[in-house]
Amino acid sequence: MNVPTYLVLVLALAAPVSQSAAAEKAFVSGAKLNERCQSAELDARALCLGFVLGVVDENPAILRCAPPSVTAHEVVEALKLHLGRYPSDRAFPGHVIMRLAMREAWPCDP
């Protein structure tokens, strides 16, 4: 393979993927999150917990109005409660639903 062909190949492989395509693959839908969090299967519930912990670790401010003693279990329960109350929200990405659920569970004082 000559250098120009090699260079073209490298540049083609390094080209960024469209952000919308990457975003569609990057998040868990609310429907999938609901399915995992409500599952009787331990591995599915573990995926739910892992998602919740990942969102909180990535954005700790999401719990800024929760009590300092809040547990991961309480956060998952708040998420499940929100998903049950607002089935239409399941169309949103999981991280968006997390934000909505945390605001509902622990609203900040105005």
C-alpha positions in Angstrom: 0.0 0.0 0.0 1.5 3.3 -1.0 1.6 6.3 1.3 -1.3 8.3 -0.2 -3.6 5.3 -0.2 -2.6 4.6 3.4 -3.2 8.2 4.4 -6.7 8.3 2.8 -7.6 5.1 4.6 -6.4 6.4 8.0 -8.3 9.7 7.5 -11.5 7.9 6.4 -11.3 5.7 9.5 -10.6 8.7 11.7 -13.6 10.7 10.4 -16.0 11.5 13.1 -19.3 9.6 13.2 -22.3 11.9 13.0 -23.2 13.1 16.5 -26.9 12.1 16.2 -25.9 8.5 15.2 -23.5 8.4 18.1 -26.0 9.9 20.5 -28.7 7.4 19.5 -26.3 4.6 20.5 -25.0 6.3 23.6 -28.0 6.5 25.8 -30.5 4.1 27.3 -34.1 4.8 26.4 -36.6 5.4 29.2 -38.5 2.3 28.0 -35.4 0.1 28.3 -34.6 1.7 31.7 -38.1 1.0 32.9 -37.8 -2.6 31.7 -34.5 -3.1 33.5 -35.5 -1.4 36.7 -38.8 -3.3 37.0 -37.4 -6.7 36.0 -37.5 -9.8 38.2 -34.1 -10.7 36.8 -31.2 -9.7 39.0 -28.9 -8.9 36.1 -31.4 -6.5 34.6 -31.9 -4.8 37.9 -28.1 -4.6 38.2 -27.9 -2.8 34.8 -30.6 -0.4 36.1 -28.5 0.3 39.2 -25.3 0.7 37.1 -27.0 3.2 34.9 -28.2 5.2 37.8 -24.8 5.2 39.5 -23.2 6.2 36.2 -25.5 9.1 35.8 -24.9 10.3 39.3 -21.1 9.8 39.1 -21.0 11.8 35.8 -23.3 14.5 37.2 -23.4 14.6 41.0 -25.3 17.9 40.9 -28.3 15.8 39.8 -28.7 15.1 43.6 -28.0 18.6 44.8 -31.4 18.8 46.5 -31.5 15.3 47.9 -30.6 14.7 51.5 -26.9 14.0 52.0 -27.8 10.6 53.4 -29.6 9.5 50.2 -28.8 6.0 49.1 -28.5 4.4 45.7 -31.5 2.3 46.5 -33.6 5.4 47.2 -32.5 7.0 43.9 -33.5 3.9 42.0 -36.8 3.8 43.8 -37.4 7.5 42.9 -36.6 6.7 39.3 -39.0 3.7 39.3 -41.8 5.8 40.8 -41.3 8.5 38.2 -41.4 6.0 35.4 -44.6 4.5 36.8 -46.3 7.8 37.2 -45.3 9.2 33.8 -45.2 6.4 31.2 -45.0 9.0 28.4 -41.6 10.0 29.7 -40.3 6.6 28.7 -39.8 8.0 25.2 -37.0 10.2 26.6 -33.3 9.2 27.0 -32.6 7.6 30.4 -30.4 10.5 31.6 -33.2 13.0 31.0 -35.6 10.9 33.0 -33.1 10.7 35.8 -33.0 14.5 36.0 -36.8 14.7 35.9 -37.2 12.0 38.6 -34.6 13.5 40.9 -36.3 16.9 40.6 -39.7 15.3 41.4 -38.3 13.3 44.4 -36.2 16.0 45.9 -37.4 19.4 44.7 -35.1 22.3 45.6 -36.6 25.1 47.7 -37.4 28.1 45.5 
